[in-house]
Amino acid sequence: MAKKKPTDSAKAAADKPRVHKDLEGFDIQINSFGEISTSFDMDRINEFLNKNVDDKKLRDREDIPGRKTRKSKKKTNEEEE
């Protein structure tokens, strides 16, 4: 049997990447000069990244409100011996 070719609507759906629900409608393009243009302003993107991405450089800072922190494992004297 011959393989079925995807329809135009299925092909269009396959071209769109899956995105987080907070970034629904986000589109990014790079023009011929190498300039990046997005459908969201940079402040909104940075706010999303600050909320959802763990930055290991800022992990131990307590002066940044509202950011997720992951507990880092520190070796105790008993574990080193």
C-alpha positions as CSV (number, residue, x, y, z in Angstrom):
1,M,0.0,0.0,0.0
2,A,1.1,3.5,-0.7
3,K,1.9,5.8,2.2
4,K,-0.7,8.5,2.8
5,K,0.6,12.1,2.3
6,P,-0.3,14.6,5.1
7,T,-3.0,17.1,4.3
8,D,-2.2,20.8,4.3
9,S,-3.9,21.3,7.7
10,A,-1.9,18.5,9.2
11,K,1.3,19.8,7.7
12,A,0.6,23.3,9.1
13,A,0.0,21.9,12.5
14,A,3.3,19.9,12.3
15,D,5.2,23.1,11.4
16,K,4.2,24.9,14.6
17,P,6.3,24.0,17.7
18,R,4.8,23.2,21.0
19,V,5.0,26.1,23.5
20,H,4.2,26.7,27.1
21,K,0.7,27.9,27.7
22,D,2.0,31.3,28.9
23,L,3.9,31.8,25.6
24,E,1.0,30.9,23.3
25,G,1.2,33.0,20.2
26,F,5.0,33.7,20.6
27,D,6.8,34.0,17.2
28,I,10.4,34.8,16.6
29,Q,12.0,35.8,13.2
30,I,15.5,36.7,12.2
31,N,15.7,39.1,9.2
32,S,18.4,39.3,6.6
33,F,20.5,41.7,8.7
34,G,20.5,39.3,11.6
35,E,18.1,41.3,13.7
36,I,15.7,39.4,15.9
37,S,12.1,40.3,15.9
38,T,9.5,38.7,18.2
39,S,5.8,38.9,18.8
40,F,6.3,39.5,22.5
41,D,8.2,42.4,24.1
42,M,11.5,41.4,25.8
43,D,10.2,42.3,29.3
44,R,7.5,39.7,29.0
45,I,9.9,37.0,27.8
46,N,12.4,37.9,30.7
47,E,9.6,37.7,33.2
48,F,8.6,34.2,32.0
49,L,12.2,33.0,32.1
50,N,12.8,34.4,35.6
51,K,9.7,32.6,36.8
52,N,10.2,29.2,35.1
53,V,14.0,28.7,34.5
54,D,16.4,27.9,37.3
55,D,19.6,30.0,37.0
56,K,22.4,28.2,38.9
57,K,24.3,31.4,39.3
58,L,21.4,33.0,41.2
59,R,20.3,29.8,43.0
60,D,21.5,30.8,46.5
61,R,20.4,34.5,46.4
62,E,17.6,35.3,48.8
63,D,17.1,39.0,47.7
64,I,15.2,38.1,44.5
65,P,11.5,37.8,45.4
66,G,9.2,35.2,43.7
67,R,11.9,33.1,42.0
68,K,12.0,29.3,42.3
69,T,15.0,27.9,44.1
70,R,16.3,24.4,44.0
71,K,17.9,23.1,47.2
72,S,21.6,22.4,46.4
73,K,23.2,19.5,48.1
74,K,26.1,20.5,50.3
75,K,28.5,17.9,51.6
76,T,28.8,17.5,55.3
77,N,31.9,16.4,57.2
78,E,30.4,13.0,57.6
79,E,29.9,12.4,53.8
80,E,33.5,13.5,53.0
81,E,35.1,10.9,55.3
